[in-house]
Amino acid sequence: MHVALDSDAIVGGAGAFQFDLTVPGGPVHTAGVTVVGVLPTHRRRGILRDLMRTQLEDVHERGEPLAALWASEGAIYGRFGYGLASLSGDMEILRTDAGFARPVEWPGSTRLVGRDEALRLFPRVFDPVAAVTPGMFARTSDWWDKRILSDSEWRRAGGGELAFAVLELDGRPEAYAIYRLNFSYTDGVPTGKTVVVEAMGATPGSTAAVWRYLLDIDWMAQVEAGLLPVDHPLFLLLLDPNRMKFRVGDGLWLRLVDVGAALAERSYAVDGDLVFEVSDPFCPWNDARFALDGSKTMADPDLRLSAAALGSAFLGGFTFADLVRAGQVEEVSQGAVARADALFRTDLKPWCPEIF
Ligand SMILES: CC(C)(COP(=O)(O)OP(=O)(O)OC[C@H]1O[C@@H](n2cnc3c(N)ncnc32)[C@H](O)[C@@H]1OP(=O)(O)O)[C@@H](O)C(=O)NCCC(=O)NCCS
């Protein structure tokens, strides 16, 4: 946590969790930037800029190649070298509209569990999913306990208490759901809502089954869920996916704090070489040409782009072709965009299932 002082009064601050963020190929030490704020009495005089500079220099010194954050307002962080790296979806569906195209049979069992058992079982589903999904980060037991499974009054916001369900097969947890039931009746008819906090399956079958479970809870008229990946299997499971009224917004913003180390730690879908000419006025140590192995080079560049644009492509959330269409990448050598897209291709869209 860094603070900004006016004499001895704290007037602003910025924090960072120490995460292991999954990128294509494995986990990378990442600063999970959080609780950024400047008092309204001291705004617009450069305090955020100073905090961001000090924080990024510190992250760099700690040897964390990446910084990631959720932006309260998307307009703030681009100037500090953060690029939009993943998208996130919300949906709300009437239960009467929530049929699947093909029936789902869950061969295992489904149980409601208490918080202690959830704490023991859910990470067994979450960990393997997080290990292969770009944009997810590893959770400690403390994180589960205090952030995911805690049911504080302000999080409940007048809704039902947190419920936990686990789907098991041969004694193994395969999927789980964390949700609330917000009861209401109007004119004798149930109008309540199942609010999904997190639903996760380790396999395609258990993912479909956990959503079927959530969509089938009696007395509820609707199901609402947020922080969903934009390639969610529900698009293909539901008979009429439009009924989800899926809304897409920005997800994780990513900052390559050390471009060379970040490139070196990522894996690539095919063999090949590429030279990036990166511009990075805010972190000048990145203002250089980089080969894919992360080394600095004097070779001719193939692509010219900002550190923020490379952040947008890094997890596979946007292709270099997308970035070209937005005027954020210059193709210097012919065919370089297609080569870069083959190298950076990922099977899964990046997904960060929680705001930190
Ligand atoms: C957003 C906030 C941290 C900005 O702090 P600040 O000290 O006023 O910002 P600075 O004076 O250092 O501004 C740095 C730059 O960001 C811009 N900026 C600051 N806040 C902005 C906003 N909300 N939207 C767009 N641009 C913003 C400034 O115009 C300035 O631009 P410049 O580089 O062109 O000069 C502060 O207004 C705040 O605490 N807001 C409420 C909490 C919040 O939104 N925090 C972010 C959580 S993710």
The ligand as an SDF file (V2000), in Angstrom:
LIG
                    3D

 48 50  0  0  0  0  0  0  0  0999 V2000
   -9.6480    8.7910  -10.0590 C   0  0  0  0  0  0  0  0  0  0  0  0
   -8.8120    9.4870   -9.0080 C   0  0  0  0  0  0  0  0  0  0  0  0
   -7.9480    8.4520   -8.2740 C   0  0  0  0  0  0  0  0  0  0  0  0
   -7.8950   10.5020   -9.7350 C   0  0  0  0  0  0  0  0  0  0  0  0
   -6.9740   11.0750   -8.8160 O   0  0  0  0  0  0  0  0  0  0  0  0
   -6.3080   12.5080   -9.1060 P   0  0  0  0  0  0  0  0  0  0  0  0
   -5.2310   12.7000   -8.0980 O   0  0  0  0  0  0  0  0  0  0  0  0
   -7.3660   13.5350   -9.2050 O   0  0  0  0  0  0  0  0  0  0  0  0
   -5.6730   12.2950  -10.5510 O   0  0  0  0  0  0  0  0  0  0  0  0
   -4.4330   13.1270  -11.1780 P   0  0  0  0  0  0  0  0  0  0  0  0
   -4.5830   14.5770  -10.8580 O   0  0  0  0  0  0  0  0  0  0  0  0
   -3.1400   12.4950  -10.8120 O   0  0  0  0  0  0  0  0  0  0  0  0
   -4.7130   12.8880  -12.7160 O   0  0  0  0  0  0  0  0  0  0  0  0
   -3.8430   12.2020  -13.5850 C   0  0  0  0  0  0  0  0  0  0  0  0
   -4.4770   12.2010  -14.9670 C   0  0  0  0  0  0  0  0  0  0  0  0
   -5.6500   11.3740  -14.9420 O   0  0  0  0  0  0  0  0  0  0  0  0
   -6.7820   12.1320  -15.3880 C   0  0  0  0  0  0  0  0  0  0  0  0
   -7.9430   11.6580  -14.6140 N   0  0  0  0  0  0  0  0  0  0  0  0
   -8.0340   11.5900  -13.2860 C   0  0  0  0  0  0  0  0  0  0  0  0
   -9.2340   11.0800  -12.9440 N   0  0  0  0  0  0  0  0  0  0  0  0
   -9.8910   10.8220  -14.0670 C   0  0  0  0  0  0  0  0  0  0  0  0
  -11.1770   10.2880  -14.3460 C   0  0  0  0  0  0  0  0  0  0  0  0
  -12.0200    9.9260  -13.3680 N   0  0  0  0  0  0  0  0  0  0  0  0
  -11.5340   10.1310  -15.6340 N   0  0  0  0  0  0  0  0  0  0  0  0
  -10.6980   10.5090  -16.6290 C   0  0  0  0  0  0  0  0  0  0  0  0
   -9.4560   11.0070  -16.4190 N   0  0  0  0  0  0  0  0  0  0  0  0
   -9.0710   11.1750  -15.1470 C   0  0  0  0  0  0  0  0  0  0  0  0
   -6.4270   13.5590  -15.1040 C   0  0  0  0  0  0  0  0  0  0  0  0
   -7.1770   14.4250  -15.9160 O   0  0  0  0  0  0  0  0  0  0  0  0
   -4.9500   13.5660  -15.4380 C   0  0  0  0  0  0  0  0  0  0  0  0
   -4.8270   13.6090  -16.8480 O   0  0  0  0  0  0  0  0  0  0  0  0
   -3.4940   14.0940  -17.6210 P   0  0  0  0  0  0  0  0  0  0  0  0
   -2.5410   12.9200  -17.5640 O   0  0  0  0  0  0  0  0  0  0  0  0
   -3.9670   14.3470  -19.0160 O   0  0  0  0  0  0  0  0  0  0  0  0
   -2.9900   15.3010  -16.8970 O   0  0  0  0  0  0  0  0  0  0  0  0
   -9.6650   10.2550   -7.9840 C   0  0  0  0  0  0  0  0  0  0  0  0
  -10.4620   11.1980   -8.6520 O   0  0  0  0  0  0  0  0  0  0  0  0
  -10.5620    9.3390   -7.1610 C   0  0  0  0  0  0  0  0  0  0  0  0
  -10.1820    8.9240   -6.0930 O   0  0  0  0  0  0  0  0  0  0  0  0
  -11.7640    9.0030   -7.6790 N   0  0  0  0  0  0  0  0  0  0  0  0
  -12.6910    8.1450   -6.9680 C   0  0  0  0  0  0  0  0  0  0  0  0
  -12.1410    6.7400   -6.7480 C   0  0  0  0  0  0  0  0  0  0  0  0
  -11.7390    6.0280   -8.0350 C   0  0  0  0  0  0  0  0  0  0  0  0
  -12.4080    6.1360   -9.0420 O   0  0  0  0  0  0  0  0  0  0  0  0
  -10.6230    5.3210   -7.9680 N   0  0  0  0  0  0  0  0  0  0  0  0
  -10.1600    4.4890   -9.0280 C   0  0  0  0  0  0  0  0  0  0  0  0
  -10.4290    3.1020   -8.6010 C   0  0  0  0  0  0  0  0  0  0  0  0
  -10.0950    1.9570   -9.8940 S   0  0  0  0  0  0  0  0  0  0  0  0
  1  2  1  0
  2  3  1  0
  2  4  1  0
  2 36  1  0
  4  5  1  0
  5  6  1  0
  6  7  2  0
  6  8  1  0
  6  9  1  0
  9 10  1  0
 10 11  2  0
 10 12  1  0
 10 13  1  0
 13 14  1  0
 14 15  1  0
 15 16  1  0
 15 30  1  0
 16 17  1  0
 17 18  1  0
 17 28  1  0
 18 19  1  0
 18 27  1  0
 19 20  2  0
 20 21  1  0
 21 22  1  0
 21 27  2  0
 22 23  1  0
 22 24  2  0
 24 25  1  0
 25 26  2  0
 26 27  1  0
 28 29  1  0
 28 30  1  0
 30 31  1  0
 31 32  1  0
 32 33  2  0
 32 34  1  0
 32 35  1  0
 36 37  1  0
 36 38  1  0
 38 39  2  0
 38 40  1  0
 40 41  1  0
 41 42  1  0
 42 43  1  0
 43 44  2  0
 43 45  1  0
 45 46  1  0
 46 47  1  0
 47 48  1  0
M  END
$$$$
